[in-house]
Amino acid sequence: MRELGAALNGAAQASDGSDAGYLRPPHWPGVVAAAGRLAGGMVSNDLRELVALHDPFLGTADR
């Protein structure tokens, strides 16, 4: 979350306030990459919890 927040803040500071200003390179690709990493971690956590619901022995192996 911190990495994504930092990337968003960097894009906002470099922007002229317009939508196009937020999306302009080189800032927006860093925002997208940080969001992708965060989403991947969230999906991984969700899948681990889903496994734990269906098979408590498998879900707790790495806890």
N, CA, C and O atoms as a Tinker XYZ file with bonds, in Angstrom:
   252  protein
     1  N      0.829000   -1.185000    0.000000    73     2
     2  CA     0.000000    0.000000    0.000000    64     1     3
     3  C      0.876000    1.252000    0.000000    63     2     4     5
     4  O      0.575000    2.229000   -0.686000    81     3
     5  N      1.962000    1.215000    0.774000    73     3     6
     6  CA     2.842000    2.397000    0.819000    64     5     7
     7  C      3.463000    2.664000   -0.538000    63     6     8     9
     8  O      3.555000    3.810000   -0.978000    81     7
     9  N      3.895000    1.582000   -1.205000    73     7    10
    10  CA     4.518000    1.741000   -2.521000    64     9    11
    11  C      3.522000    2.341000   -3.518000    63    10    12    13
    12  O      3.876000    3.230000   -4.294000    81    11
    13  N      2.301000    1.864000   -3.497000    73    11    14
    14  CA     1.280000    2.402000   -4.391000    64    13    15
    15  C      0.976000    3.845000   -4.039000    63    14    16    17
    16  O      0.835000    4.684000   -4.928000    81    15
    17  N      0.874000    4.142000   -2.759000    73    15    18
    18  CA     0.625000    5.518000   -2.335000    64    17    19
    19  C      1.730000    6.455000   -2.782000    63    18    20    21
    20  O      1.464000    7.565000   -3.243000    81    19
    21  N      2.968000    6.009000   -2.647000    73    19    22
    22  CA     4.099000    6.841000   -3.078000    64    21    23
    23  C      4.062000    7.068000   -4.578000    63    22    24    25
    24  O      4.325000    8.176000   -5.045000    81    23
    25  N      3.739000    6.037000   -5.333000    73    23    26
    26  CA     3.663000    6.182000   -6.791000    64    25    27
    27  C      2.540000    7.138000   -7.188000    63    26    28    29
    28  O      2.711000    7.972000   -8.078000    81    27
    29  N      1.398000    7.012000   -6.526000    73    27    30
    30  CA     0.274000    7.917000   -6.816000    64    29    31
    31  C      0.611000    9.357000   -6.433000    63    30    32    33
    32  O      0.281000   10.291000   -7.163000    81    31
    33  N      1.261000    9.531000   -5.296000    73    31    34
    34  CA     1.645000   10.882000   -4.889000    64    33    35
    35  C      2.634000   11.495000   -5.870000    63    34    36    37
    36  O      2.539000   12.681000   -6.185000    81    35
    37  N      3.577000   10.704000   -6.354000    73    35    38
    38  CA     4.527000   11.204000   -7.344000    64    37    39
    39  C      3.837000   11.627000   -8.620000    63    38    40    41
    40  O      4.171000   12.662000   -9.197000    81    39
    41  N      2.879000   10.838000   -9.066000    73    39    42
    42  CA     2.132000   11.190000  -10.277000    64    41    43
    43  C      1.305000   12.452000  -10.044000    63    42    44    45
    44  O      1.212000   13.304000  -10.928000    81    43
    45  N      0.707000   12.575000   -8.866000    73    43    46
    46  CA    -0.118000   13.745000   -8.567000    64    45    47
    47  C      0.726000   15.011000   -8.504000    63    46    48    49
    48  O      0.305000   16.066000   -8.979000    81    47
    49  N      1.914000   14.911000   -7.920000    73    47    50
    50  CA     2.776000   16.086000   -7.808000    64    49    51
    51  C      3.286000   16.547000   -9.170000    63    50    52    53
    52  O      3.510000   17.738000   -9.382000    81    51
    53  N      3.468000   15.608000  -10.084000    73    51    54
    54  CA     3.978000   15.954000  -11.413000    64    53    55
    55  C      2.867000   16.388000  -12.360000    63    54    56    57
    56  O      3.140000   16.877000  -13.456000    81    55
    57  N      1.626000   16.211000  -11.945000    73    55    58
    58  CA     0.491000   16.497000  -12.815000    64    57    59
    59  C      0.153000   17.982000  -12.829000    63    58    60    61
    60  O      0.438000   18.722000  -11.887000    81    59
    61  N     -0.459000   18.385000  -13.922000    73    59    62
    62  CA    -0.978000   19.742000  -14.017000    64    61    63
    63  C     -2.421000   19.823000  -13.517000    63    62    64    65
    64  O     -3.073000   20.861000  -13.637000    81    63
    65  N     -2.912000   18.711000  -12.954000    73    63    66
    66  CA    -4.270000   18.659000  -12.429000    64    65    67
    67  C     -5.273000   18.048000  -13.384000    63    66    68    69
    68  O     -6.404000   17.755000  -12.995000    81    67
    69  N     -4.880000   17.856000  -14.606000    73    67    70
    70  CA    -5.789000   17.240000  -15.576000    64    69    71
    71  C     -5.656000   15.720000  -15.523000    63    70    72    73
    72  O     -4.662000   15.194000  -15.024000    81    71
    73  N     -6.664000   15.020000  -16.040000    73    71    74
    74  CA    -6.583000   13.562000  -16.116000    64    73    75
    75  C     -5.369000   13.140000  -16.937000    63    74    76    77
    76  O     -4.638000   12.228000  -16.550000    81    75
    77  N     -5.160000   13.795000  -18.051000    73    75    78
    78  CA    -4.020000   13.464000  -18.904000    64    77    79
    79  C     -2.702000   13.670000  -18.157000    63    78    80    81
    80  O     -1.745000   12.926000  -18.368000    81    79
    81  N     -2.651000   14.670000  -17.292000    73    79    82
    82  CA    -1.448000   14.919000  -16.518000    64    81    83
    83  C     -1.121000   13.787000  -15.555000    63    82    84    85
    84  O      0.051000   13.483000  -15.332000    81    83
    85  N     -2.138000   13.162000  -14.985000    73    83    86
    86  CA    -1.914000   12.032000  -14.085000    64    85    87
    87  C     -1.446000   10.789000  -14.847000    63    86    88    89
    88  O     -0.661000    9.994000  -14.331000    81    87
    89  N     -1.924000   10.635000  -16.048000    73    87    90
    90  CA    -1.653000    9.420000  -16.815000    64    89    91
    91  C     -0.393000    9.502000  -17.654000    63    90    92    93
    92  O      0.005000    8.504000  -18.256000    81    91
    93  N      0.231000   10.631000  -17.709000    73    91    94
    94  CA     1.380000   10.824000  -18.593000    64    93    95
    95  C      2.617000   10.099000  -18.075000    63    94    96    97
    96  O      2.878000   10.086000  -16.872000    81    95
    97  N      3.377000    9.496000  -18.987000    73    95    98
    98  CA     4.654000    8.906000  -18.582000    64    97    99
    99  C      5.583000   10.008000  -18.125000    63    98   100   101
   100  O      5.420000   11.140000  -18.580000    81    99
   101  N      6.526000    9.761000  -17.274000    73    99   102
   102  CA     6.970000    8.455000  -16.803000    64   101   103
   103  C      6.308000    8.011000  -15.510000    63   102   104   105
   104  O      6.690000    6.977000  -14.962000    81   103
   105  N      5.342000    8.744000  -15.007000    73   103   106
   106  CA     4.790000    8.437000  -13.687000    64   105   107
   107  C      3.760000    7.313000  -13.679000    63   106   108   109
   108  O      3.780000    6.472000  -12.781000    81   107
   109  N      2.873000    7.283000  -14.646000    73   107   110
   110  CA     1.765000    6.337000  -14.600000    64   109   111
   111  C      2.211000    4.875000  -14.681000    63   110   112   113
   112  O      1.633000    4.044000  -13.981000    81   111
   113  N      3.194000    4.520000  -15.487000    73   111   114
   114  CA     3.620000    3.113000  -15.493000    64   113   115
   115  C      4.067000    2.621000  -14.105000    63   114   116   117
   116  O      3.846000    1.458000  -13.769000    81   115
   117  N      4.679000    3.475000  -13.311000    73   115   118
   118  CA     5.059000    3.090000  -11.954000    64   117   119
   119  C      3.850000    2.856000  -11.071000    63   118   120   121
   120  O      3.863000    1.967000  -10.220000    81   119
   121  N      2.804000    3.649000  -11.266000    73   119   122
   122  CA     1.558000    3.468000  -10.510000    64   121   123
   123  C      0.933000    2.124000  -10.881000    63   122   124   125
   124  O      0.513000    1.364000  -10.008000    81   123
   125  N      0.876000    1.843000  -12.169000    73   123   126
   126  CA     0.277000    0.587000  -12.634000    64   125   127
   127  C      1.077000   -0.610000  -12.120000    63   126   128   129
   128  O      0.492000   -1.607000  -11.696000    81   127
   129  N      2.394000   -0.521000  -12.155000    73   127   130
   130  CA     3.231000   -1.626000  -11.677000    64   129   131
   131  C      3.036000   -1.858000  -10.183000    63   130   132   133
   132  O      2.922000   -3.002000   -9.744000    81   131
   133  N      2.998000   -0.791000   -9.405000    73   131   134
   134  CA     2.786000   -0.927000   -7.959000    64   133   135
   135  C      1.406000   -1.515000   -7.671000    63   134   136   137
   136  O      1.265000   -2.365000   -6.791000    81   135
   137  N      0.404000   -1.074000   -8.397000    73   135   138
   138  CA    -0.952000   -1.606000   -8.210000    64   137   139
   139  C     -1.001000   -3.085000   -8.578000    63   138   140   141
   140  O     -1.682000   -3.867000   -7.915000    81   139
   141  N     -0.289000   -3.470000   -9.624000    73   139   142
   142  CA    -0.255000   -4.869000  -10.036000    64   141   143
   143  C      0.390000   -5.757000   -8.980000    63   142   144   145
   144  O     -0.099000   -6.850000   -8.696000    81   143
   145  N      1.500000   -5.278000   -8.393000    73   143   146
   146  CA     2.147000   -6.053000   -7.335000    64   145   147
   147  C      1.235000   -6.189000   -6.115000    63   146   148   149
   148  O      1.151000   -7.259000   -5.513000    81   147
   149  N      0.567000   -5.121000   -5.762000    73   147   150
   150  CA    -0.356000   -5.159000   -4.635000    64   149   151
   151  C     -1.511000   -6.121000   -4.925000    63   150   152   153
   152  O     -1.881000   -6.915000   -4.061000    81   151
   153  N     -2.075000   -6.059000   -6.111000    73   151   154
   154  CA    -3.176000   -6.946000   -6.479000    64   153   155
   155  C     -2.737000   -8.403000   -6.441000    63   154   156   157
   156  O     -3.488000   -9.266000   -5.986000    81   155
   157  N     -1.525000   -8.683000   -6.917000    73   155   158
   158  CA    -1.018000  -10.053000   -6.881000    64   157   159
   159  C     -0.919000  -10.579000   -5.459000    63   158   160   161
   160  O     -1.285000  -11.722000   -5.187000    81   159
   161  N     -0.428000   -9.752000   -4.559000    73   159   162
   162  CA    -0.338000  -10.155000   -3.158000    64   161   163
   163  C     -1.703000  -10.375000   -2.537000    63   162   164   165
   164  O     -1.893000  -11.299000   -1.746000    81   163
   165  N     -2.648000   -9.526000   -2.896000    73   163   166
   166  CA    -3.994000   -9.658000   -2.353000    64   165   167
   167  C     -4.659000  -10.942000   -2.848000    63   166   168   169
   168  O     -5.323000  -11.634000   -2.076000    81   167
   169  N     -4.488000  -11.260000   -4.123000    73   167   170
   170  CA    -5.059000  -12.487000   -4.674000    64   169   171
   171  C     -4.430000  -13.708000   -4.011000    63   170   172   173
   172  O     -5.125000  -14.665000   -3.669000    81   171
   173  N     -3.118000  -13.671000   -3.834000    73   171   174
   174  CA    -2.427000  -14.777000   -3.182000    64   173   175
   175  C     -2.968000  -14.997000   -1.766000    63   174   176   177
   176  O     -3.229000  -16.131000   -1.365000    81   175
   177  N     -3.130000  -13.921000   -1.024000    73   175   178
   178  CA    -3.681000  -14.026000    0.335000    64   177   179
   179  C     -5.102000  -14.572000    0.321000    63   178   180   181
   180  O     -5.463000  -15.409000    1.148000    81   179
   181  N     -5.908000  -14.089000   -0.631000    73   179   182
   182  CA    -7.291000  -14.562000   -0.721000    64   181   183
   183  C     -7.341000  -16.052000   -1.038000    63   182   184   185
   184  O     -8.149000  -16.784000   -0.466000    81   183
   185  N     -6.483000  -16.499000   -1.944000    73   183   186
   186  CA    -6.472000  -17.913000   -2.304000    64   185   187
   187  C     -6.030000  -18.771000   -1.124000    63   186   188   189
   188  O     -6.576000  -19.851000   -0.899000    81   187
   189  N     -5.055000  -18.301000   -0.382000    73   187   190
   190  CA    -4.595000  -19.035000    0.802000    64   189   191
   191  C     -5.737000  -19.167000    1.808000    63   190   192   193
   192  O     -5.927000  -20.234000    2.393000    81   191
   193  N     -6.490000  -18.100000    2.011000    73   191   194
   194  CA    -7.612000  -18.155000    2.950000    64   193   195
   195  C     -8.729000  -19.056000    2.434000    63   194   196   197
   196  O     -9.387000  -19.740000    3.218000    81   195
   197  N     -8.944000  -19.062000    1.126000    73   195   198
   198  CA    -9.960000  -19.933000    0.544000    64   197   199
   199  C     -9.590000  -21.395000    0.754000    63   198   200   201
   200  O    -10.445000  -22.213000    1.092000    81   199
   201  N     -8.319000  -21.724000    0.556000    73   199   202
   202  CA    -7.856000  -23.086000    0.804000    64   201   203
   203  C     -8.064000  -23.443000    2.273000    63   202   204   205
   204  O     -8.499000  -24.552000    2.584000    81   203
   205  N     -7.763000  -22.526000    3.167000    73   203   206
   206  CA    -7.923000  -22.784000    4.597000    64   205   207
   207  C     -9.381000  -23.070000    4.957000    63   206   208   209
   208  O     -9.657000  -23.868000    5.853000    81   207
   209  N    -10.303000  -22.422000    4.263000    73   207   210
   210  CA   -11.723000  -22.669000    4.544000    64   209   211
   211  C    -12.134000  -24.082000    4.146000    63   210   212   213
   212  O    -12.954000  -24.717000    4.808000    81   211
   213  N    -11.546000  -24.562000    3.051000    73   211   214
   214  CA   -11.940000  -25.869000    2.533000    64   213   215
   215  C    -11.105000  -27.009000    3.091000    63   214   216   217
   216  O    -11.588000  -28.138000    3.186000    81   215
   217  N     -9.882000  -26.737000    3.455000    73   215   218
   218  CA    -9.016000  -27.763000    4.017000    64   217   219
   219  C     -8.099000  -27.120000    5.056000    63   218   220   221
   220  O     -7.013000  -26.646000    4.720000    81   219
   221  N     -8.529000  -27.103000    6.300000    73   219   222
   222  CA    -7.769000  -26.408000    7.339000    64   221   223
   223  C     -6.312000  -26.869000    7.452000    63   222   224   225
   224  O     -5.450000  -26.076000    7.830000    81   223
   225  N     -6.026000  -28.117000    7.136000    73   223   226
   226  CA    -4.657000  -28.616000    7.241000    64   225   227
   227  C     -3.759000  -28.023000    6.171000    63   226   228   229
   228  O     -2.601000  -27.709000    6.443000    81   227
   229  N     -4.273000  -27.865000    4.954000    73   227   230
   230  CA    -3.483000  -27.241000    3.877000    64   229   231
   231  C     -3.335000  -25.747000    4.104000    63   230   232   233
   232  O     -2.268000  -25.185000    3.856000    81   231
   233  N     -4.380000  -25.106000    4.566000    73   231   234
   234  CA    -4.362000  -23.653000    4.721000    64   233   235
   235  C     -3.463000  -23.138000    5.821000    63   234   236   237
   236  O     -3.071000  -21.971000    5.806000    81   235
   237  N     -3.127000  -23.997000    6.784000    73   235   238
   238  CA    -2.309000  -23.525000    7.898000    64   237   239
   239  C     -0.850000  -23.942000    7.796000    63   238   240   241
   240  O     -0.070000  -23.661000    8.706000    81   239
   241  N     -0.466000  -24.594000    6.731000    73   239   242
   242  CA     0.899000  -25.101000    6.604000    64   241   243
   243  C      1.948000  -24.016000    6.657000    63   242   244   245
   244  O      3.040000  -24.247000    7.176000    81   243
   245  N      1.649000  -22.828000    6.132000    73   243   246
   246  CA     2.659000  -21.763000    6.082000    64   245   247
   247  C      2.430000  -20.688000    7.133000    63   246   248   249
   248  O      3.051000  -19.627000    7.062000    81   247
   249  N      1.568000  -20.925000    8.092000    73   247   250
   250  CA     1.281000  -19.914000    9.114000    64   249   251
   251  C      2.120000  -20.128000   10.336000    63   250   252
   252  O      2.011000  -19.370000   11.300000    81   251
